[in-house]
Amino acid sequence: MVEIEIQRLINDIKNGKISREKFGCVRQSKEPMKEFCEICLENGYEIYLGELFAYGQDMNDSKLRATNGGGSFEIDGWSDAFENLLEEILG
């Protein structure tokens, strides 16, 4: 599952097994999620674009379900799951 691979990546970065600098170009990329996944795959982390997109969607969906019976609109101030991931990786 993508959650397991993401956590493995984060742990490996924190433990120095993979350099966070490898991901430094992602934010400037025209297709940052695709670039991120390509770097992950090149380094042995099975994080695919569709799964990463679905991971973010699932996170947002669960937030909506958690709002008193389910919200039908996006709530202001919620951040993007991929941006949160990059922030955790790149700081």
Residue, then its C-alpha position, 0 to 999 in steps of 0.5 A: m500500500v502507498e501509505i506503507e511506502i510513504q512511511r518507509l520513505i519518510n523513515d529512510i530520509k530521517n535515518g539518512k538512508i536516502s537524501r532529501e536533496k533527491f527531491g529538491c527539484v520536485r517543487q519546481s517541476k511542471e508535474p511535481m507528483k509525477e517527478f516525485c513518483e519517478i524519483c521514488l521508483e528509481n530509488g526502490y519505493e513503490i509509489y505510483l502516480g495514481e496511488l499518490f493521487a488516490y492517497g490525497q483524495d482519500m485523506n480529503d474524503s475522510k476529513l469530509r466524512a468526519t464533519n458532522g454527518g459528512g460535508s458536501f463542500e471543500i472546507d477553507g484552510w485544508s491543505d493539500a496532502f501532497e504539499n504536506l508530504l513534501e513539507e515533511i520530506l523537504g522541511 
